[in-house]
């Protein structure tokens, strides 16, 4: 089986005109109230809310299929220093439990101090 891909470059202008749409149909839509303006995109700035390394540790977990070569989803438990953005802890688990999070905290405390 051969799969052939073609790039899509938008609708054919002749086809659009034959259906009764003019090239300025979007302008007429605005004039008649059929237009919803796009929201302005806010620029995401990396906001650091701390002043020192180790002042705040962000601890999180997420459940995803981390590799395209596996069918199974895994839990990734991470701990990140807010000031330096240094990844202090990261590990994959089949199941997420409170004990896994406690062990991650223990690893932080024994490895980096309290």
C-alpha positions in Angstrom: 0.0 0.0 0.0 1.4 3.4 -1.0 0.4 6.5 0.8 0.6 9.7 -1.2 0.5 13.0 0.6 -0.4 16.3 -0.9 0.2 19.7 0.6 -3.0 21.7 1.2 -2.7 25.3 0.0 -6.3 26.4 0.8 -9.5 26.4 -1.3 -9.3 26.9 -5.0 -10.3 30.5 -5.8 -12.5 29.4 -8.8 -14.4 27.0 -6.6 -15.0 29.6 -3.9 -16.3 32.1 -6.5 -18.6 29.4 -8.0 -20.2 28.8 -4.6 -21.1 32.5 -4.4 -18.4 33.7 -2.1 -16.4 36.7 -3.1 -12.8 37.4 -2.2 -14.0 39.9 0.4 -16.6 37.7 2.1 -14.7 38.1 5.4 -15.1 41.9 5.3 -18.9 41.5 4.7 -19.1 39.2 7.7 -17.5 41.8 9.9 -19.9 44.5 8.7 -22.9 42.3 9.4 -21.8 41.2 12.8 -20.8 37.6 12.0 -17.2 38.0 13.1 -15.6 37.1 16.4 -12.4 38.9 16.9 -9.3 36.9 18.0 -8.1 37.4 21.5 -4.7 39.0 21.8 -2.1 36.5 22.6 -0.4 37.2 25.9 3.4 36.7 25.8 4.3 34.2 28.4 7.2 35.5 30.4 9.1 33.3 32.7 8.2 34.8 36.1 10.4 33.9 39.0 8.6 34.4 42.3 11.6 33.6 44.5 14.9 35.3 45.3 17.1 32.4 46.2 17.9 28.9 45.1 16.0 26.3 47.2 13.4 28.8 48.4 10.5 27.1 46.5 10.5 23.6 45.0 7.7 22.9 42.4 6.7 19.3 42.7 4.4 17.8 40.1 3.3 14.6 38.4 1.9 13.9 35.0 0.5 10.9 33.2 1.4 10.5 29.5 2.7 8.1 26.9 6.3 9.3 27.1 7.6 7.5 24.1 6.1 6.7 20.7 7.7 3.2 21.0 5.6 2.1 23.9 1.8 1.6 24.3 1.7 2.1 28.0 1.3 5.4 29.8 3.6 6.2 32.7 3.6 8.7 35.6 6.5 11.2 35.6 7.1 12.7 39.1 9.3 15.8 39.0 10.7 18.4 41.4 12.0 21.7 40.0 13.7 24.6 41.8 11.7 27.7 41.0 14.6 30.1 41.0 17.3 28.2 39.0 14.8 26.0 37.1 17.2 23.1 37.9 15.5 19.7 37.7 16.1 18.2 41.2 14.1 15.0 40.8 12.5 13.1 37.9 11.4 9.5 37.7 8.9 7.4 35.8 6.5 5.0 37.5 3.8 2.7 36.4 1.5 3.7 39.3 1.3 7.0 41.2 1.1 6.6 44.9 1.6 8.9 47.9 4.6 6.7 48.9 6.3 7.5 45.5 5.9 11.3 46.3 7.2 10.8 49.8 10.3 8.9 48.4 10.8 11.8 45.9 10.8 14.2 48.9 13.2 12.0 50.8 15.5 11.9 47.8 15.5 15.7 47.6 16.2 16.1 51.3 19.1 13.5 51.4 20.6 14.7 48.2 20.3 18.5 48.5 19.6 19.1 52.2 16.7 20.8 53.8 
